[in-house]
Amino acid sequence: MRLHIQLEDEIVADIDRRAGPRRRSAFITSLIRRGLDDEHRWDEIEASLGSIADSGHEWDDGPAAWVRAQRQGDARRSG
């Protein structure tokens, strides 16, 4: 699909330096895909906020002790 956008000359010059004048569309498409991936990732992070309870965990009373017990409970670990 074609899309008409306006960019400042400085931005186009920078794109041309990085991608070459014959690769503008591919370069811009790649940047937009990465940006949209980031946006989708943030949507998922924000949607998951609050899904884990703030209390009632095994580690609430002593996180360091809980970690130590987890490590000692794994026979593959040494120390």
C-alpha angles and dihedrals in degrees: 000000000000120000128186115218133164121226132180115258089244092058093048090049090051091049090050091050092051103037107013126248093272092053100051097113094048091047094048091045090053092050092048092049091052091047092050091048088054091048092050090048091052090048089056093046092050091046090054095050110119094015091114117064117247094226142018097074127138090241099051096098096046122358094185092051091048092052091047091051091049091052094047091048092061109082091197091066124079126209 
